[in-house]
Amino acid sequence: MSVIYNRVALIGLGLIASSMYWAMKRDGVAGHVTGYARSDDTRETARRIGLCDTVCDSAEEAVIDADLIVLAVPVGAMGAVTRQIADHLKPGATVIDVGSVKRTVIDEVAPHLPEGVHFVPTHPMAGTEHSGPESGFATLFDNRRSLIVPVENCPEEAVTRVETYWQALGAMTDRMDPEHHDLVCAVVSHIPHLIAYTMVGVADDLRRVTDQEVIKYSAAGFRDFTRIAASDPTMWRDVFLTNKDATIEMLGRFTEELFALQRAIRTGDGEQLHAYFTHTRAIRRGILEAGQDTDKPDFGRVKVER
Ligand code: NAP
């Protein structure tokens, strides 16, 4: 693989940025990579584990001479970080973000960037419930989608280069407009997280009543909810605060469907329940055929013998 950007700066050194670093090193995608994180602790950890060729003590220092700058902080911090680095960006450089919401990030970032610096919003559709500099791994983006959300007046070659970059990290790229992105992500990611948070909260209330039974008997379904509900609270607070409209819209539809199912259960309408579940099963098959998941029992988890 040949070098796509000579100098890359990672702003924020959590799950996504650290995975990008290890993937860049694996594939020889970048020449030199600098990194910056807000806290001394994270910067110390990064130095200890060899995350980044140089760990800088300020964002301004990290972006000097960088050809690609990656904003990998929570969505609510994107605007502040951009204002901090704006005056230090090299003319002709490209800034990308990896935020889970796009309309707000574009509104917060684009106005602060100087002329001659290109902004290409992106969103890798890959993650885990872990966060921080030690949680990343090189294969996180392999065969996963990375959504590219070009903004007006950005030169096509800057966008194409960002696509080539994500593909070099193992991802498949698709282009989308910001509103569509935020709606799609509300459906496939944001609402499922909200449901998981709620389900675990409800079960926790119940646990007090049934004395540990919920945990003791939690099989795969509930266990998966607890895994998702362990995701970073700051990241997810910001996602819901900044993707408000799409989340509220989708939550409304979800509630309507839930009431319809509740009614079918109450009235004993087995036909409706069966038809609904047959339809959802077909959707799952579609996901498998698209190669987006495994059909192995328990999602391919290896059983631990005791
Ligand atoms: P993370 O592991 O929690 O890391 C966040 C990083 O941002 C840390 O280095 C943190 O520094 C830094 N940071 C936090 N608040 C900041 C602030 N106010 N100013 C400057 N730096 C700040 O997060 P992540 O999972 O990598 O997520 C990063 C971005 O990727 C988010 O926008 C998220 O929406 C997006 N994303 C996440 C996933 C996922 O599944 N996790 C998937 C796709 C996209 P300290 O460690 O020093 O606090």
Residues whose N, C-alpha, C, O or C-beta is under 5 A from the ligand:
A	BS01	NAP	G12 L13 G14 L15 I16 A17 A37 R38 S39 T42 A72 V73 P74 V75 A77 V98 G99 S100 P124 A126 G127 T128 H130 S131 G132 D232 M235
